[in-house]
């Protein structure tokens, strides 16, 4: 399954990516179930739906990436999708380390909170009974893998040949951000106030777009899918940092936590390019 992705036009490449986004989001609603999103029936059918989308997406890419001449240098489809063994272990660890550095402040707060509640060394903390619940599997396994596969691994091979790596890093996440608009639809159905729905959408769109930019950057720099899937799972687990929680501590602890936030952000910016050096990951697929 060797393919090559050429540029027909910028518009066409974006349209194909938009089509993938529509297919992914639509699959969540073709189930025909009007139960809450965390209901077991809803979760099971949506997991099945996105798995089907993850099968359809590479088939579409296989069709779009057919060589037009024998002289073209082609690569295996799975290589374009970041599914390869070269540099796998490094790709599974360094991007996660980089993300954890960024979350140094929230991680510090988590440790402090667990210590103060005497839960830091509790076995129940690490072996929760809901560890393998459907919601857990959806949030921390299926959603990260399927979203990164469709919105990064399948879209960037289409965008980069036309837009270049830099533009693609910023355009690809916009589709990822817009795709999360379906959460606003679900909140509207539950009859929440419109102001709250709009505020939530703007916040989520901004957050997911920024996160998507980071993941697109890491994918292009490493040429691997595994790293961004693990980072996505970690970010889902951590959630958005609760900055207001900093001021709930006593002054010495509050100051330490604030410093950790700044150290984490500064270290992340400083290490972003060194830790994503393509040579560490045997990446000759994309260049940035």
ROFI-221239 format. One record per atom (N, C-alpha, C): residue in one letter; atom name; x, y, z. Coordinates in steps of 0.2 Angstrom, whole numbers, plus 5000, padded with zeros to 4 digits. Example, Ala and Ser with C-alpha at 12.3 -4.5 7.8 and 13.67 -1.06 7.14 Angstrom:
<kolmars>
{A,N,{5066,4972,5039}} {A,CA,{5062,4978,5039}} {A,C,{5066,4984,5039}} {S,N,{5064,4989,5035}} {S,CA,{5068,4995,5036}} {S,C,{5064,5000,5039}} 
</kolmars>
This chain:
<kolmars>
{X,N,{5004,4994,5000}} {X,CA,{5000,5000,5000}} {X,C,{5004,5006,5000}} {X,N,{5008,5007,4995}} {X,CA,{5013,5013,4994}} {X,C,{5009,5019,4991}} {X,N,{5009,5025,4994}} {X,CA,{5006,5030,4991}} {X,C,{5010,5037,4991}} {X,N,{5008,5042,4988}} {X,CA,{5011,5048,4988}} {X,C,{5005,5053,4988}} {X,N,{5006,5059,4992}} {X,CA,{5001,5064,4992}} {X,C,{5003,5070,4988}} {X,N,{5000,5072,4983}} {X,CA,{5002,5078,4979}} {X,C,{4996,5083,4980}} {X,N,{4998,5089,4978}} {X,CA,{4994,5095,4979}} {X,C,{4989,5096,4973}} {X,N,{4983,5095,4973}} {X,CA,{4978,5097,4968}} {X,C,{4977,5104,4969}} {X,N,{4975,5106,4975}} {X,CA,{4974,5114,4976}} {X,C,{4973,5114,4984}} {X,N,{4974,5120,4986}} {X,CA,{4973,5121,4994}} {X,C,{4966,5120,4996}} {X,N,{4962,5122,4992}} {X,CA,{4955,5122,4993}} {X,C,{4952,5114,4993}} {X,N,{4955,5111,4988}} {X,CA,{4953,5104,4988}} {X,C,{4955,5100,4994}} {X,N,{4961,5101,4996}} {X,CA,{4964,5097,5002}} {X,C,{4961,5099,5008}} {X,N,{4959,5105,5009}} {X,CA,{4955,5107,5015}} {X,C,{4948,5104,5015}} {X,N,{4945,5104,5009}} {X,CA,{4938,5101,5008}} {X,C,{4938,5093,5010}} {X,N,{4944,5090,5008}} {X,CA,{4944,5083,5010}} {X,C,{4945,5082,5017}} {X,N,{4949,5086,5020}} {X,CA,{4949,5086,5028}} {X,C,{4943,5088,5031}} {X,N,{4939,5093,5028}} {X,CA,{4933,5095,5031}} {X,C,{4928,5089,5031}} {X,N,{4928,5085,5025}} {X,CA,{4924,5079,5024}} {X,C,{4926,5074,5029}} {X,N,{4932,5073,5031}} {X,CA,{4934,5068,5036}} {X,C,{4931,5070,5043}} {X,N,{4931,5077,5044}} {X,CA,{4929,5079,5051}} {X,C,{4921,5078,5051}} {X,N,{4918,5080,5046}} {X,CA,{4910,5079,5045}} {X,C,{4909,5071,5046}} {X,N,{4912,5067,5043}} {X,CA,{4911,5060,5044}} {X,C,{4912,5058,5051}} {X,N,{4917,5060,5054}} {X,CA,{4919,5058,5061}} {X,C,{4913,5061,5066}} {X,N,{4911,5067,5066}} {X,CA,{4906,5070,5070}} {X,C,{4899,5067,5069}} {X,N,{4898,5066,5062}} {X,CA,{4891,5063,5060}} {X,C,{4891,5056,5063}} {X,N,{4896,5052,5063}} {X,CA,{4896,5045,5066}} {X,C,{4893,5045,5073}} {X,N,{4894,5050,5077}} {X,CA,{4892,5050,5084}} {X,C,{4884,5051,5084}} {X,N,{4881,5053,5079}} {X,CA,{4874,5054,5079}} {X,C,{4870,5050,5075}} {X,N,{4873,5046,5071}} {X,CA,{4869,5041,5066}} {X,C,{4866,5035,5070}} {X,N,{4869,5035,5077}} {X,CA,{4866,5029,5081}} {X,C,{4859,5029,5082}} {X,N,{4856,5035,5082}} {X,CA,{4849,5036,5083}} {X,C,{4847,5035,5090}} {X,N,{4851,5036,5095}} {X,CA,{4850,5035,5102}} {X,C,{4849,5042,5105}} {X,N,{4844,5044,5109}} {X,CA,{4843,5050,5112}} {X,C,{4844,5050,5119}} {X,N,{4848,5045,5121}} {X,CA,{4850,5045,5128}} {X,C,{4856,5049,5130}} {X,N,{4857,5051,5136}} {X,CA,{4863,5055,5138}} {X,C,{4870,5052,5135}} {X,N,{4875,5056,5134}} {X,CA,{4881,5054,5131}} {X,C,{4885,5049,5135}} {X,N,{4883,5049,5142}} {X,CA,{4887,5044,5146}} {X,C,{4883,5037,5147}} {X,N,{4877,5037,5144}} {X,CA,{4873,5031,5145}} {X,C,{4877,5025,5141}} {X,N,{4877,5019,5144}} {X,CA,{4881,5014,5141}} {X,C,{4879,5012,5134}} {X,N,{4873,5013,5132}} {X,CA,{4871,5011,5125}} {X,C,{4874,5017,5121}} {X,N,{4874,5023,5123}} {X,CA,{4876,5028,5119}} {X,C,{4884,5027,5118}} {X,N,{4887,5026,5123}} {X,CA,{4895,5025,5123}} {X,C,{4897,5019,5119}} {X,N,{4893,5014,5119}} {X,CA,{4895,5008,5115}} {X,C,{4894,5009,5108}} {X,N,{4888,5012,5106}} {X,CA,{4887,5014,5099}} {X,C,{4892,5019,5096}} {X,N,{4894,5024,5100}} {X,CA,{4898,5029,5098}} {X,C,{4905,5026,5097}} {X,N,{4907,5022,5101}} {X,CA,{4914,5019,5101}} {X,C,{4914,5015,5094}} {X,N,{4909,5011,5093}} {X,CA,{4908,5007,5087}} {X,C,{4908,5011,5081}} {X,N,{4905,5017,5081}} {X,CA,{4905,5021,5075}} {X,C,{4911,5024,5074}} {X,N,{4915,5027,5079}} {X,CA,{4922,5030,5077}} {X,C,{4927,5025,5075}} {X,N,{4926,5019,5077}} {X,CA,{4930,5013,5075}} {X,C,{4929,5012,5067}} {X,N,{4923,5012,5065}} {X,CA,{4921,5012,5058}} {X,C,{4924,5017,5054}} {X,N,{4924,5024,5057}} {X,CA,{4927,5029,5054}} {X,C,{4934,5029,5053}} {X,N,{4938,5026,5058}} {X,CA,{4945,5025,5058}} {X,C,{4947,5020,5053}} {X,N,{4942,5016,5051}} {X,CA,{4943,5011,5045}} {X,C,{4942,5014,5038}} {X,N,{4937,5018,5038}} {X,CA,{4935,5022,5032}} {X,C,{4941,5027,5030}} {X,N,{4943,5031,5035}} {X,CA,{4948,5036,5033}} {X,C,{4954,5034,5030}} {X,N,{4958,5029,5032}} {X,CA,{4964,5027,5028}} {X,C,{4962,5024,5021}} {X,N,{4956,5021,5020}} {X,CA,{4954,5019,5014}} {X,C,{4953,5025,5009}} {X,N,{4950,5030,5011}} {X,CA,{4950,5037,5008}} {X,C,{4957,5039,5006}} {X,N,{4961,5039,5010}} {X,CA,{4968,5042,5009}} {X,C,{4972,5037,5004}} {X,N,{4970,5031,5004}} {X,CA,{4973,5026,5000}} {X,C,{4971,5028,4993}} {X,N,{4965,5030,4992}} {X,CA,{4962,5031,4985}} {X,C,{4965,5038,4983}} {X,N,{4966,5043,4988}} {X,CA,{4968,5049,4986}} {X,C,{4976,5050,4984}} {X,N,{4979,5045,4987}} {X,CA,{4986,5045,4987}} {X,C,{4989,5040,4981}} {X,N,{4985,5038,4977}} {X,CA,{4988,5034,4971}} {X,C,{4993,5037,4967}} {X,N,{4999,5034,4966}} {X,CA,{5004,5038,4962}} {X,C,{5001,5039,4955}} {X,N,{5003,5044,4952}} {X,CA,{5001,5046,4945}} {X,C,{5007,5044,4940}} {X,N,{5013,5042,4942}} {X,CA,{5018,5040,4938}} {X,C,{5023,5035,4941}} {X,N,{5027,5031,4938}} {X,CA,{5031,5026,4941}} {X,C,{5037,5029,4944}} {X,N,{5039,5036,4942}} {X,CA,{5045,5039,4944}} {X,C,{5044,5042,4951}} {X,N,{5038,5042,4954}} {X,CA,{5037,5046,4960}} {X,C,{5040,5041,4966}} {X,N,{5043,5045,4971}} {X,CA,{5045,5041,4977}} {X,C,{5039,5041,4982}} {X,N,{5037,5035,4983}} {X,CA,{5031,5034,4987}} {X,C,{5033,5031,4994}} {X,N,{5029,5031,4998}} {X,CA,{5030,5028,5005}} {X,C,{5024,5024,5007}} {X,N,{5024,5019,5011}} {X,CA,{5019,5015,5014}} {X,C,{5014,5020,5017}} {X,N,{5007,5018,5016}} {X,CA,{5002,5022,5019}} {X,C,{5003,5023,5027}} {X,N,{5005,5017,5030}} {X,CA,{5005,5017,5037}} {X,C,{5011,5022,5039}} {X,N,{5016,5023,5035}} {X,CA,{5021,5027,5037}} {X,C,{5019,5035,5037}} {X,N,{5015,5036,5032}} {X,CA,{5012,5043,5032}} {X,C,{5007,5044,5038}} {X,N,{5004,5039,5040}} {X,CA,{5000,5040,5046}} {X,C,{5003,5039,5052}} {X,N,{5010,5039,5052}} {X,CA,{5014,5039,5058}} {X,C,{5014,5032,5062}} {X,N,{5012,5027,5059}} {X,CA,{5012,5020,5062}} {X,C,{5018,5016,5060}} {X,N,{5024,5017,5063}} {X,CA,{5030,5014,5061}} {X,C,{5034,5012,5067}} {X,N,{5039,5008,5067}} {X,CA,{5043,5006,5073}} {X,C,{5049,5010,5074}} {X,N,{5052,5013,5069}} {X,CA,{5058,5017,5070}} {X,C,{5057,5023,5074}} {X,N,{5060,5023,5080}} {X,CA,{5059,5029,5084}} {X,C,{5053,5028,5089}} {X,N,{5050,5022,5089}} {X,CA,{5044,5021,5092}} {X,C,{5044,5023,5100}} {X,N,{5049,5020,5103}} {X,CA,{5050,5021,5110}} {X,C,{5051,5028,5112}} {X,N,{5055,5032,5108}} {X,CA,{5057,5039,5110}} {X,C,{5050,5043,5109}} {X,N,{5046,5041,5103}} {X,CA,{5040,5045,5102}} {X,C,{5035,5044,5107}} {X,N,{5035,5038,5111}} {X,CA,{5030,5037,5116}} {X,C,{5032,5040,5122}} {X,N,{5038,5043,5123}} {X,CA,{5040,5045,5129}} {X,C,{5042,5053,5129}} {X,N,{5046,5055,5125}} {X,CA,{5048,5062,5125}} {X,C,{5042,5067,5124}} {X,N,{5037,5066,5119}} {X,CA,{5032,5071,5119}} {X,C,{5028,5071,5125}} {X,N,{5027,5065,5129}} {X,CA,{5023,5065,5135}} {X,C,{5027,5069,5140}} {X,N,{5034,5068,5140}} {X,CA,{5038,5072,5145}} {X,C,{5037,5079,5144}} {X,N,{5037,5081,5138}} {X,CA,{5036,5088,5136}} {X,C,{5030,5091,5138}} {X,N,{5024,5087,5138}} {X,CA,{5018,5089,5140}} {X,C,{5017,5089,5147}} {X,N,{5021,5085,5151}} {X,CA,{5021,5085,5158}} {X,C,{5024,5091,5161}} {X,N,{5030,5093,5157}} {X,CA,{5033,5099,5159}} {X,C,{5029,5105,5159}} {X,N,{5025,5105,5153}} {X,CA,{5020,5111,5153}} {X,C,{5015,5111,5158}} {X,N,{5013,5105,5161}} {X,CA,{5008,5104,5166}} {X,C,{5011,5103,5173}} {X,N,{5017,5106,5174}} {X,CA,{5021,5106,5180}} {X,C,{5017,5109,5186}} {X,N,{5014,5115,5184}} {X,CA,{5010,5118,5189}} {X,C,{5004,5114,5191}} {X,N,{4999,5111,5187}} {X,CA,{4994,5107,5189}} {X,C,{4996,5101,5192}} {X,N,{5001,5098,5190}} {X,CA,{5004,5092,5193}} {X,C,{5006,5093,5200}} {X,N,{5009,5099,5201}} {X,CA,{5011,5100,5208}} {X,C,{5005,5101,5213}} {X,N,{5000,5104,5210}} {X,CA,{4993,5105,5214}} {X,C,{4990,5098,5215}} {X,N,{4990,5094,5210}} {X,CA,{4987,5087,5211}} {X,C,{4991,5084,5217}} {X,N,{4998,5084,5217}} {X,CA,{5001,5080,5222}} {X,C,{5000,5083,5229}} {X,N,{5000,5090,5229}} {X,CA,{4998,5094,5236}} {X,C,{4991,5092,5238}} {X,N,{4986,5092,5234}} {X,CA,{4979,5090,5236}} {X,C,{4979,5083,5238}} {X,N,{4982,5078,5235}} {X,CA,{4982,5071,5237}} {X,C,{4985,5070,5243}} {X,N,{4991,5074,5244}} {X,CA,{4995,5073,5251}} {X,C,{4991,5076,5256}} {X,N,{4987,5082,5255}} {X,CA,{4983,5085,5261}} {X,C,{4977,5081,5262}} {X,N,{4975,5077,5258}} {X,CA,{4969,5072,5259}} {X,C,{4971,5065,5261}} {X,N,{4977,5064,5262}} {X,CA,{4980,5058,5264}} {X,C,{4978,5052,5258}} {X,N,{4978,5054,5252}} {X,CA,{4976,5049,5247}} {X,C,{4982,5048,5242}} {X,N,{4988,5051,5243}} {X,CA,{4993,5051,5239}} {X,C,{4996,5043,5238}} {X,N,{4996,5040,5244}} {X,CA,{4999,5033,5244}} {X,C,{4993,5028,5244}} {X,N,{4987,5030,5243}} {X,CA,{4981,5025,5244}} {X,C,{4981,5021,5238}} {X,N,{4980,5014,5239}} {X,CA,{4980,5010,5233}} {X,C,{4973,5011,5229}} {X,N,{4968,5014,5232}} {X,CA,{4962,5015,5228}} {X,C,{4963,5021,5223}} {X,N,{4968,5025,5224}} {X,CA,{4969,5030,5220}} {X,C,{4972,5027,5213}} {X,N,{4975,5022,5213}} {X,CA,{4978,5019,5207}} {X,C,{4974,5014,5204}} {X,N,{4970,5011,5208}} {X,CA,{4966,5005,5206}} {X,C,{4959,5006,5207}} {X,N,{4956,5011,5204}} {X,CA,{4949,5013,5205}} {X,C,{4945,5008,5201}} {X,N,{4939,5007,5204}} {X,CA,{4935,5002,5202}} {X,C,{4932,5004,5195}} {X,N,{4932,5011,5193}} {X,CA,{4929,5013,5187}} {X,C,{4935,5013,5181}} {X,N,{4941,5010,5183}} {X,CA,{4946,5011,5178}} {X,C,{4945,5008,5171}} {X,N,{4941,5003,5171}} {X,CA,{4939,5000,5164}} {X,C,{4932,5001,5163}} {X,N,{4929,5006,5165}} {X,CA,{4922,5007,5164}} {X,C,{4921,5010,5156}} {X,N,{4915,5010,5153}} {X,CA,{4915,5012,5147}} {X,C,{4916,5019,5146}} {X,N,{4915,5023,5151}} {X,CA,{4916,5030,5150}} {X,C,{4924,5031,5151}} {X,N,{4927,5028,5155}} {X,CA,{4934,5028,5155}} {X,C,{4938,5026,5149}} {X,N,{4935,5021,5146}} {X,CA,{4938,5018,5139}} {X,C,{4937,5023,5134}} {X,N,{4931,5026,5134}} {X,CA,{4929,5032,5129}} {X,C,{4934,5038,5130}} {X,N,{4934,5040,5136}} {X,CA,{4938,5046,5137}} {X,C,{4946,5046,5136}} {X,N,{4948,5040,5138}} {X,CA,{4956,5040,5139}} {X,C,{4959,5035,5134}} {X,N,{4955,5031,5130}} {X,CA,{4958,5027,5125}} {X,C,{4955,5028,5118}} {X,N,{4948,5027,5118}} {X,CA,{4945,5027,5111}} {X,C,{4945,5035,5108}} {X,N,{4943,5040,5112}} {X,CA,{4943,5046,5110}} {X,C,{4950,5049,5108}} {X,N,{4955,5048,5112}} {X,CA,{4962,5051,5110}} {X,C,{4965,5048,5104}} {X,N,{4964,5041,5104}} {X,CA,{4967,5037,5098}} {X,C,{4963,5039,5091}} {X,N,{4956,5039,5092}} {X,CA,{4952,5040,5086}} {X,C,{4953,5047,5083}} {X,N,{4953,5052,5088}} {X,CA,{4953,5059,5086}} {X,C,{4960,5061,5083}} {X,N,{4966,5058,5086}} {X,CA,{4972,5060,5083}} {X,C,{4973,5056,5077}} {X,N,{4970,5050,5076}} {X,CA,{4971,5047,5070}} {X,C,{4968,5050,5064}} {X,N,{4961,5052,5065}} {X,CA,{4958,5056,5060}} {X,C,{4960,5063,5059}} {X,N,{4960,5067,5064}} {X,CA,{4962,5074,5064}} {X,C,{4969,5076,5063}} {X,N,{4973,5071,5064}} {X,CA,{4980,5073,5063}} {X,C,{4984,5068,5058}} {X,N,{4983,5062,5059}} {X,CA,{4987,5057,5055}} {X,C,{4984,5057,5048}} {X,N,{4977,5057,5048}} {X,CA,{4974,5057,5041}} {X,C,{4973,5064,5037}} {X,N,{4974,5069,5041}} {X,CA,{4973,5076,5038}} {X,C,{4979,5079,5036}} {X,N,{4984,5078,5040}} {X,CA,{4991,5082,5038}} {X,C,{4994,5079,5032}} {X,N,{4994,5073,5030}} {X,CA,{4996,5071,5024}} {X,C,{4993,5074,5018}} {X,N,{4987,5076,5019}} {X,CA,{4983,5080,5013}} {X,C,{4985,5087,5013}} {X,N,{4986,5090,5019}} {X,CA,{4987,5097,5020}} {X,C,{4994,5099,5018}} {X,N,{4999,5095,5021}} {X,CA,{5006,5098,5020}} {X,C,{5008,5099,5013}} {X,N,{5006,5094,5008}} {X,CA,{5009,5095,5001}} {X,C,{5006,5102,4998}} {X,N,{5001,5104,5000}} {X,CA,{4998,5110,4998}} {X,C,{5000,5116,5002}} {X,N,{4999,5116,5008}} {X,CA,{5000,5122,5012}} {X,C,{5007,5122,5016}} {X,N,{5010,5117,5015}} {X,CA,{5017,5117,5019}} {X,C,{5016,5115,5026}} {X,N,{5021,5113,5030}} {X,CA,{5020,5111,5036}} {X,C,{5018,5116,5041}} {X,N,{5021,5122,5041}} {X,CA,{5019,5127,5045}} {X,C,{5012,5129,5045}} {X,N,{5009,5131,5039}} {X,CA,{5002,5132,5039}} {X,C,{4997,5127,5041}} {X,N,{4999,5121,5039}} {X,CA,{4995,5115,5041}} {X,C,{4995,5114,5048}} {X,N,{5000,5116,5052}} {X,CA,{5000,5115,5059}} {X,C,{4994,5120,5062}} {X,N,{4993,5125,5059}} {X,CA,{4988,5130,5062}} {X,C,{4981,5129,5059}} {X,N,{4981,5126,5053}} {X,CA,{4974,5125,5049}} {X,C,{4971,5119,5052}} {X,N,{4975,5114,5052}} {X,CA,{4972,5107,5054}} {X,C,{4968,5108,5061}} {X,N,{4971,5111,5066}} {X,CA,{4967,5111,5073}} {X,C,{4961,5115,5072}} {X,N,{4960,5119,5067}} {X,CA,{4953,5123,5067}} {X,C,{4948,5118,5066}} {X,N,{4949,5113,5061}} {X,CA,{4944,5108,5060}} {X,C,{4943,5104,5066}} {X,N,{4948,5103,5070}} {X,CA,{4947,5099,5077}} {X,C,{4943,5103,5082}} {X,N,{4944,5110,5082}} {X,CA,{4941,5114,5086}} {X,C,{4933,5114,5084}} {X,N,{4932,5115,5078}} {X,CA,{4925,5116,5076}} {X,C,{4921,5109,5077}} {X,N,{4925,5103,5076}} {X,CA,{4922,5097,5077}} {X,C,{4919,5096,5084}} {X,N,{4922,5100,5089}} {X,CA,{4919,5099,5096}} {X,C,{4913,5103,5097}} {X,N,{4910,5106,5091}} {X,CA,{4904,5110,5092}} {X,C,{4898,5106,5094}} {X,N,{4899,5099,5092}} {X,CA,{4893,5095,5094}} {X,C,{4892,5094,5101}} {X,N,{4897,5096,5106}} {X,CA,{4895,5096,5113}} {X,C,{4891,5102,5114}} {X,N,{4891,5107,5111}} {X,CA,{4886,5113,5112}} {X,C,{4879,5111,5110}} {X,N,{4879,5107,5104}} {X,CA,{4872,5104,5102}} {X,C,{4869,5100,5108}} {X,N,{4873,5096,5111}} {X,CA,{4871,5091,5116}} {X,C,{4868,5096,5122}} {X,N,{4872,5101,5124}} {X,CA,{4870,5105,5129}} {X,C,{4864,5109,5128}} {X,N,{4863,5111,5121}} {X,CA,{4857,5114,5119}} {X,C,{4851,5110,5120}} {X,N,{4852,5103,5118}} {X,CA,{4846,5098,5119}} {X,C,{4844,5097,5126}} {X,N,{4849,5098,5130}} {X,CA,{4848,5097,5138}} {X,C,{4845,5104,5141}} {X,N,{4844,5109,5136}} {X,CA,{4840,5115,5138}} {X,C,{4844,5119,5143}} {X,N,{4851,5120,5142}} {X,CA,{4855,5124,5146}} {X,C,{4854,5131,5143}} {X,N,{4856,5136,5147}} {X,CA,{4855,5143,5145}} {X,C,{4860,5144,5139}} {X,N,{4857,5148,5134}} {X,CA,{4861,5150,5128}} {X,C,{4868,5153,5129}} {X,N,{4868,5158,5134}} {X,CA,{4874,5161,5136}} {X,C,{4879,5156,5138}} {X,N,{4877,5152,5142}} {X,CA,{4882,5147,5145}} {X,C,{4885,5142,5139}} {X,N,{4880,5140,5135}} {X,CA,{4882,5136,5129}} {X,C,{4887,5140,5125}} {X,N,{4886,5146,5123}} {X,CA,{4890,5150,5119}} {X,C,{4897,5151,5122}} {X,N,{4897,5152,5128}} {X,CA,{4903,5153,5132}} {X,C,{4907,5147,5132}} {X,N,{4904,5141,5134}} {X,CA,{4907,5135,5134}} {X,C,{4910,5133,5127}} {X,N,{4906,5135,5122}} {X,CA,{4909,5133,5115}} {X,C,{4915,5137,5113}} {X,N,{4915,5143,5115}} {X,CA,{4921,5148,5113}} {X,C,{4927,5145,5117}} {X,N,{4926,5144,5124}} {X,CA,{4931,5141,5128}} {X,C,{4934,5135,5125}} {X,N,{4929,5130,5124}} {X,CA,{4932,5123,5121}} {X,C,{4935,5124,5114}} {X,N,{4932,5128,5110}} {X,CA,{4935,5129,5103}} {X,C,{4942,5132,5104}} {X,N,{4943,5137,5108}} {X,CA,{4950,5139,5109}} {X,C,{4955,5134,5112}} {X,N,{4953,5131,5117}} {X,CA,{4957,5126,5121}} {X,C,{4959,5120,5116}} {X,N,{4954,5117,5113}} {X,CA,{4955,5112,5108}} {X,C,{4959,5114,5102}} {X,N,{4958,5120,5100}} {X,CA,{4962,5122,5094}} {X,C,{4970,5123,5096}} {X,N,{4971,5126,5102}} {X,CA,{4978,5127,5104}} {X,C,{4981,5120,5105}} {X,N,{4977,5115,5109}} {X,CA,{4980,5109,5110}} {X,C,{4981,5105,5103}} {X,N,{4976,5106,5098}} {X,CA,{4977,5103,5092}} {X,C,{4983,5105,5088}} {X,N,{4985,5112,5089}} {X,CA,{4991,5115,5086}} {X,C,{4997,5111,5089}} {X,N,{4997,5110,5095}} {X,CA,{5003,5107,5098}} {X,C,{5004,5100,5096}} {X,N,{4998,5096,5095}} {X,CA,{4998,5089,5093}} {X,C,{5000,5089,5085}} {X,N,{4998,5094,5081}} {X,CA,{5000,5094,5074}} {X,C,{5007,5095,5074}} {X,N,{5010,5100,5078}} {X,CA,{5017,5101,5078}} {X,C,{5021,5095,5080}} {X,N,{5019,5091,5085}} {X,CA,{5023,5085,5087}} {X,C,{5022,5080,5082}} {X,N,{5016,5079,5079}} {X,CA,{5016,5074,5073}} {X,C,{5021,5075,5068}} {X,N,{5021,5082,5065}} {X,CA,{5025,5083,5060}} {X,C,{5033,5083,5062}} {X,N,{5034,5085,5068}} {X,CA,{5041,5084,5070}} {X,C,{5044,5077,5071}} {X,N,{5039,5073,5074}} {X,CA,{5041,5066,5075}} {X,C,{5039,5061,5070}} {X,N,{5034,5062,5066}} {X,CA,{5032,5058,5061}} {X,C,{5029,5051,5064}} {X,N,{5026,5052,5070}} {X,CA,{5024,5047,5074}} {X,C,{5017,5048,5077}} {X,N,{5012,5043,5077}} {X,CA,{5006,5044,5080}} {X,C,{5005,5043,5087}} {X,N,{5009,5038,5090}} {X,CA,{5009,5036,5096}} {X,C,{5010,5042,5102}} {X,N,{5015,5046,5100}} {X,CA,{5016,5051,5105}} {X,C,{5010,5056,5106}} {X,N,{5007,5058,5101}} {X,CA,{5001,5063,5102}} {X,C,{4995,5059,5105}} {X,N,{4994,5053,5104}} {X,CA,{4989,5049,5107}} {X,C,{4990,5049,5114}} {X,N,{4996,5047,5117}} {X,CA,{4998,5047,5124}} {X,C,{4997,5054,5127}} {X,N,{4999,5059,5123}} {X,CA,{4998,5066,5126}} {X,C,{4991,5068,5126}} {X,N,{4987,5066,5122}} {X,CA,{4980,5067,5122}} {X,C,{4977,5064,5128}} {X,N,{4978,5058,5129}} {X,CA,{4976,5054,5135}} {X,C,{4978,5058,5141}} {X,N,{4984,5060,5142}} {X,CA,{4986,5063,5148}} {X,C,{4983,5070,5149}} {X,N,{4981,5074,5143}} {X,CA,{4978,5080,5144}} {X,C,{4971,5079,5146}} {X,N,{4967,5074,5143}} {X,CA,{4961,5072,5145}} {X,C,{4960,5070,5153}} {X,N,{4965,5067,5155}} {X,CA,{4966,5065,5162}} {X,C,{4966,5071,5167}} {X,N,{4971,5076,5164}} {X,CA,{4972,5082,5168}} {X,C,{4967,5087,5168}} {X,N,{4964,5088,5162}} {X,CA,{4959,5093,5161}} {X,C,{4962,5100,5161}} {X,N,{4958,5105,5160}} {X,CA,{4961,5112,5159}} {X,C,{4963,5114,5166}} {X,N,{4969,5117,5167}} {X,CA,{4972,5119,5173}} {X,C,{4967,5124,5177}} {X,N,{4966,5123,5183}} {X,CA,{4962,5127,5188}} {X,C,{4966,5132,5191}} {X,N,{4967,5137,5187}} {X,CA,{4971,5143,5189}} {X,C,{4969,5146,5196}} {X,N,{4962,5146,5197}} {X,CA,{4959,5150,5202}} {X,C,{4961,5146,5209}} {X,N,{4962,5139,5208}} {X,CA,{4964,5135,5214}} {X,C,{4970,5137,5217}} {X,N,{4975,5140,5213}} {X,CA,{4981,5142,5216}} {X,C,{4980,5146,5222}} {X,N,{4975,5150,5222}} {X,CA,{4974,5155,5228}} {X,C,{4971,5152,5234}} {X,N,{4969,5146,5233}} {X,CA,{4966,5142,5239}} {X,C,{4971,5140,5244}} {X,N,{4977,5140,5242}} {X,CA,{4982,5137,5247}} {X,C,{4985,5143,5251}} {X,N,{4988,5141,5256}} {X,CA,{4992,5146,5261}} {X,C,{4997,5149,5256}} {X,N,{4999,5155,5259}} {X,CA,{5004,5159,5255}} {X,C,{5010,5156,5253}} {X,N,{5014,5152,5257}} {X,CA,{5020,5149,5255}} {X,C,{5018,5144,5249}} {X,N,{5013,5140,5250}} {X,CA,{5012,5135,5245}} {X,C,{5009,5138,5239}} {X,N,{5005,5143,5239}} {X,CA,{5002,5147,5233}} {X,C,{5008,5149,5229}} {X,N,{5013,5152,5233}} {X,CA,{5019,5155,5229}} {X,C,{5023,5149,5225}} {X,N,{5024,5144,5229}} {X,CA,{5027,5138,5226}} {X,C,{5024,5136,5219}} {X,N,{5017,5135,5220}} {X,CA,{5013,5133,5214}} {X,C,{5014,5137,5209}} {X,N,{5013,5144,5210}} {X,CA,{5014,5149,5205}} {X,C,{5020,5149,5201}} {X,N,{5026,5148,5205}} {X,CA,{5032,5147,5202}} {X,C,{5033,5141,5198}} {X,N,{5029,5135,5200}} {X,CA,{5029,5129,5196}} {X,C,{5026,5130,5189}} {X,N,{5020,5134,5189}} {X,CA,{5017,5136,5183}} {X,C,{5022,5139,5178}} {X,N,{5025,5144,5181}} {X,CA,{5030,5148,5177}} {X,C,{5036,5144,5174}} {X,N,{5038,5140,5179}} {X,CA,{5044,5136,5177}} {X,C,{5042,5131,5172}} {X,N,{5036,5128,5172}} {X,CA,{5033,5123,5168}} {X,C,{5033,5126,5161}} {X,N,{5030,5132,5160}} {X,CA,{5028,5136,5154}} {X,C,{5035,5137,5151}} {X,N,{5040,5140,5155}} {X,CA,{5046,5142,5152}} {X,C,{5050,5136,5150}} {X,N,{5050,5131,5153}} {X,CA,{5054,5125,5152}} {X,C,{5051,5122,5145}} {X,N,{5044,5122,5145}} {X,CA,{5041,5119,5139}} {X,C,{5043,5123,5133}} {X,N,{5043,5130,5133}} {X,CA,{5045,5134,5127}} {X,C,{5052,5132,5125}} {X,N,{5056,5132,5130}} {X,CA,{5064,5131,5129}} {X,C,{5065,5124,5126}} {X,N,{5061,5119,5128}} {X,CA,{5063,5112,5126}} {X,C,{5059,5110,5120}} {X,N,{5054,5114,5118}} {X,CA,{5049,5112,5113}} {X,C,{5053,5109,5107}} {X,N,{5057,5113,5104}} {X,CA,{5061,5111,5098}} {X,C,{5066,5106,5099}} {X,N,{5070,5106,5105}} {X,CA,{5075,5101,5106}} {X,C,{5072,5094,5107}} {X,N,{5067,5094,5111}} {X,CA,{5064,5087,5113}} {X,C,{5060,5084,5107}} {X,N,{5059,5089,5102}} {X,CA,{5055,5086,5096}} {X,C,{5059,5086,5090}} {X,N,{5066,5086,5091}} {X,CA,{5071,5085,5085}} {X,C,{5069,5079,5081}} {X,N,{5068,5080,5075}} {X,CA,{5066,5074,5070}} {X,C,{5071,5069,5070}} {X,N,{5078,5070,5071}} {X,CA,{5083,5065,5071}} {X,C,{5082,5060,5077}} {X,N,{5079,5062,5082}} {X,CA,{5078,5057,5088}} {X,C,{5072,5052,5086}} {X,N,{5068,5054,5081}} {X,CA,{5062,5049,5079}} {X,C,{5063,5046,5073}} {X,N,{5069,5047,5070}} {X,CA,{5070,5044,5063}} {X,C,{5065,5046,5058}} {X,N,{5064,5053,5059}} {X,CA,{5058,5056,5054}} {X,C,{5061,5059,5048}} {X,N,{5060,5056,5043}} {X,CA,{5061,5059,5036}} {X,C,{5055,5060,5032}} {X,N,{5049,5060,5035}} {X,CA,{5043,5060,5032}} {X,C,{5041,5067,5031}} {X,N,{5041,5071,5036}} {X,CA,{5039,5078,5036}} {X,C,{5045,5082,5038}} {X,N,{5045,5089,5036}} {X,CA,{5050,5093,5038}} {X,C,{5047,5100,5041}} {X,N,{5050,5102,5046}} {X,CA,{5048,5108,5049}} {X,C,{5054,5111,5053}} 
</kolmars>
